[in-house]
Structures are given as C-alpha cells and as structure tokens.
Amino acid sequence: MSRVMKAMVLTGHGGFDRYEWHEDWPVPLPGPMEVLIAVGACGLNNTDINTRTGWYSRTVTDATTGDARAEAGAGDAGWGGRAIRFPRIQGADVVGSAVAVGEGADPGLVGKRVMVDAWMRDWSDPENPEKAGYFGSETDGGFAEYTRCDARNLAVVESDLTDAELATFSCSYTTAEGMLNRASVGAGDTVLVPGASGGVGGALIQLAKRRGARAIAMASEAKQAEVAKLGPDLILPRAPGDLREALEGETVTVVADVVGGPGWPALIDTLARGGSYTCSGAIAGPMVALDLRSLYLRDLTFTGSTVVPSHIFRDIVGYIERGEVSPVLAATWPLSELRTAQQAFIDKRHVGNIVVVP
C-alpha cells in the first residue's frame, strides 16, 4: 500500500478557498485499538459546512449559507463550542473496507466492509456527552482515500447496498433516531417534519413510520413527488400561509426540527397540549422568538439532540440490514470535486444525501 494518498484538506475557517487538494498526503497509521479503512464513499452533512464557515460560533446569528463568517471567533467555532485544530480532513459518513489494524484491534476485521459511527467516545465512560468528539471534527475523517478509526466505532455491515448508498445513513439517520428517541416517539404520535427533503428530514419520516407513528412532511412543491416515496401520511408546502389550516385537523404531538428560522413560532403553535419539540439543527437560522406562555401553559417539552446514546448507531445498522430503512442517494461526486458537491448540498435543490467517492 502506498504511503501517500489523495485527500481534501481544510486549512482553516472560511470559504471554499480553505480547502486544499493533495495527492501526497500521508496515509495514517492505525494506533492501538484503531483500524485503517480504505474509504469507499463518504457522505456530506451540515457539520462539514458549519465547521468550515465558522457558523457554530455564538457570534453568528443567521442561517447556514456556506459563506465564510468573518465575525466567527476561532475559539468557539467547532460544534461543541471549542476550537477546531487545522489542518483537518473532514467527512463523518465513512463506508469502506478495513485494510489494517493496530494493537488490540480484532485482525478479523481486515477485509470486512464497515461503517463508521461518527460519535467518538471515551469508552470508559461512553454515555458521557461531555467526553464525546465527532469524526471529521476532533479527528481526521473520510474526505480522503484512507482514514483511521477506533475499532469500537465500527460496524461490519452485511448489505447489498453500494458504498455510496450506505454512506447516506450514518449522520442523518443517527441524528433522526436520536431526536425521536429524545421525544419518546411511538405508535399514536403524529410527527411534523419541516425540511423533509433533506437527509435528516427523510430519515425522520422513515424512522417515525418504523415506530408506528404518523409522519407529516413539509417540503417545496418541486420536491414533493420524491418526498412522497418515503411514505409520509401527509405532505404540506414548505412554508404554508397558515400552517394550522394546512394541517386539516391533524393533531401534532411531536415537531422534529432541523430548520428553525422565521417559521419557528408557527411550528410550536401546531403542537397539541403535552406535545414535544425536538431539535438537532437550525439551517434557516438559530435565533427564534418564543412566547414562554406557549411552553408552560400548554405543558410542552423541548429537547435538544446532538450526542446520541451509543446504541443508536448499532440500531441503525440493524435497520439497514433488515431492510427497514432505505437510502436516498441524490448524487455522487468525485472527492476532488468536493467544493462543487458541497455547493450543490448548500443549494438544496436535491432530495436526500450527497456523497463523494475517492
């Protein structure tokens, strides 16, 4: 195996110019309990964009656009409110083949097709969110020909799906399942999903239905035919003039949101008494207006969801292997064209997930 590889390297917070394409980047060596993976495909997600641009900084108050944030402070521009070290290879949603192992890792993994659980944990205290890191943020990820990962963050996957199709699952589906888990969604619930055409939105529809709940999707008219293939019980416009009226008498018990922005108060107003709002994103803007009387007089529960319980990833792999969820692969781009692929992701003209391949 070559000692060098092709990689897209992020050199700092900013615009697309902060990405550098290298064809002689050192191949990482697996350390204790680590596995070296030949990357077959790697999915894109909002964390890549938000980290590159500095959007996670508390100095930023507007929507995710993909533009560099001149006001972003480098000290708090990582997802966890801390600094990101550069250079950094991003990319969390890795699928590939294990090619070598470090001391203590199972040599039987070599040759197996694996998926990466992006939540890096302190395995002496795995459920402690304060000790969690994210693959492609606190450590190098999959926007390269090879990457290394703790063996305990890997799952061997048995599936007829392609690497590109499998690379649509990890971030979006663990995020969605974590949200539904926090809101204790089950049969009898009706889940409203803004941004249903995105990777997390599509996952929310499928996973809510898997739990026996009803799912109501919100998507632009141009995307509704594709969204319908995911099986929602009702599809609404992305921004109906009167959301309550558009619901046609449906009783919403859970809002599962990654959008936020100006339309947020209308989402809260749809919730039935005792309902739940769960959030894992704010692509339309993080600053929203809340009437606290809506929260306490209607006995609502609000939950944020980022670091998910350790079983969630294994659960998702099981759903994949049993055919209980389906990939929504919008497009595949060469890794060398990551900038173009990421711009397509930002433009949001697609339904599902975008993936790059080395």
Buried (B, 14 or more C-beta within 10 A) or exposed (E): EEEEBBBBBBEBBBEBEBBEBBEEBEBBEBEEBBBBBBBBBBBBBBBBBBBBBBBBBEEBEEBBEBBBBEEBBEEBBBBBEBEBEEBBBBBBBBBBBBBBBBEEBBEEBBEBBBBBBBBBBEEEEBEEEEBBBBBBBBBBBBBBBBBBBBBBBBBEBEBEBBBBBBBBBBBBBBBBBBBBBBBEBEEEBBBBBBBBBBBBBBBBBBBBBBBEBBBBBBBBEEBBEBBEEBBBBBBBEBBBEEBEEBBEEBEBBBBBBBBBBBBBEBBBEBBBEEBBBBBBBBBBBBEBEEEEEEBEEBEBBBBEBBBBBBEBBEBBBBBBEEEEBBBBBBBBBEBBBBBEBBEBBBEBEBBBBBBBBB
